[in-house]
């Protein structure tokens, strides 16, 4: 890590440098929404643009990482909302529905999931960013995935499947848009059977 700049307070290591860049980007987002520049972030930190680019090669990469770093409050809400659900299939249905309903209300969640340059989906639902975010959602569920037979590769496929469902609803929410009981009924009809088929006999209904 180079030590030039940083307004005289050089980070101890790359992890601290990244954390400080993300915090500066968060401040920029809070000031102006998703329309930020590497130049503005670098100026805030007292470094050159090249320093920021060393850690985040594009504005999209910086915005995506910033959004991901700020969605913990939503994940806490999701965990509380799903706290009493132990059945994997019902947890998946409710997790998808609740996430879709919260996108318009949560600024950083919207940045992660809604179409746009900061979206975790900008590189597709199988990108490392998207899959990491999907796993962070499943980890908040009160479900024993191993007991349900959905550990390892099966859990990775479940993450991908959920992200594909969320992506399709984000891109085209339907006409009219489904919400509430109607959305959950649709997901139970078409998504729940796929989850049930992935579960081991011991963990299935």
Number of C-alpha atoms within 10 A of each C-alpha: 11 9 13 13 14 18 11 11 11 14 16 10 11 12 10 12 19 17 14 16 23 22 17 19 27 24 15 18 19 12 11 10 13 21 12 20 17 22 15 14 24 21 14 16 23 16 18 16 16 13 22 22 15 10 14 19 13 14 20 19 19 25 28 24 21 23 26 23 15 17 19 15 12 19 19 13 14 20 19 13 14 20 14 12 16 14 17 25 23 18 20 25 22 20 22 21 21 19 19 23 15 15 18 13 11 15 18 28 24 21 24 28 26 22 15 14 18 25 25 31 23 19 12 15 21 18 14 13 20 24 21 15 20 20 16 16 21 22 14 17 24 17 20 15 20 14 14 20 18 20 15 10 9 16 18 16 16 20 23 19 18 21 23 16 14 20 19 12 17 16 11 10 14 10 6 6 10 17 15 10 10 11 18 20 15 15 19 18 11 12 19 18 12 14 21 17 10 18 22 14 11 9 17 16 10
